Amino acid sequence: MKFNPYKKGRQFEYRVRDELLKLGLIVFRTAKSSGKPRNTDIPYPPVDLIAFTRDGRVIFIECKAGKYYGGYKQKEMRYFDVLPGPYFLVTSYNLKEVLERIKEWMNKKQ
């Protein structure tokens, strides 16, 4: 069965979500985030997953199913300064590394 790009991305988001749930995070998926800001007047990037620790800290995750993400990170970094928590860009190639970074972040004291 051949996946269209949306389905491929959604499946990867589910995979990342499941890994975050295993870490004990509470995870929300924002469907059809589209990878670009909907309104340039609102300084928040579209993220695919928003996760919370049990003590209320928040992280934002953008998922890219492939290795290549077209310079997205560099183009949109201006939006990430306003997020009230860390931002992680996850690809299918760096998933394990990012999960380790998230574990380290979770173990740091506030």
N, C-alpha and C positions, 0 to 999 in steps of 0.2 A: 504494500500500500504506500503510495507516494503522498508525502505531506506537503501542503502548501506552506509558505514561509510563516504565516500566522500560527498554524498548528504546530510547526516545528518549534517556534519560539515559546508557545504556550506549554508544550511538553517539557521544554527545558526549564521554564519557570516552575512547573510542578516538581521537577526533580530537585531544583535548588530549594524550594519551599520545604520539601520533605527532609532534606538534609538539615535545614535550619530548625525544623521541629524536633529532630533527633538531638539537637544541642539544647533543647529546652526553651527555645524562643516561641513567642506567640507571633504568628505570621499572617499577614493579610496580603492578598494579591490584588493589584489594581488592574483590572482587565482593560485591554486595548490601550495601553499607555502610549503606544505608537513611537516611542523613542525620541520625541521632540516636544518642546513646550507648546501647549495649545493656545496660550495667550502670552505674548511677550511682555505684557504689563504685570504679570504675576511672576515673581522671581523664583519659582520652584520648578525644578526639573521633573519630568515625568519619570517616576520610578516604577519598577515592576512589582517589587515586594517591599513592604514595610514591616519590620520585625521589632518586637519589644521584649526586653528581659523581664523577668518576674519582679525586679525592683523598679521598673518603669523607664529604663533607658531605651532609646530608640536608635535603630540603624535603617539605612535606606539602601536598597539593592537594585541595580539595573542589570538585567540578564541579556546576554547576547549569545545565541545558540552556536554561532560559529567562532572561528579563531579571529577573523577579521571584523573589526567594528567601525571601519571607515573614518577614523579620526574623531569619532563621537566624543570621546573623553576630552580631547583638547578643545573642541568647539564649545562644549557645554559646561566646562569647568566654572565659568562665571556664575552659574546658578547654584553650585554646590556650597558656596560660602554661606548661604543663608539657611541651609538645612540645620535643624536643631539636633543633629547627631551625625555620626560618620556615614560616609557614602562608599559603597563598594561596587565596582564594575566586575561582573562575573561572566566569564566565557566558559565554554565547555572544556577549554584547555587549561584554565587557571582555577577551576572550581576547588580542587583540594587545597591549593595555596591560600585562596581567599577564606575557605572555611577555617584554616589554621589561624589566619589573622583575626577572624571574628572570635575564635576561642580565646586568643590572647586578649583581645579587647574586652571580652566578657569577664575575664579574670582580673582585670585592672580595677582598682578601687576608684570610686568616683571622687 
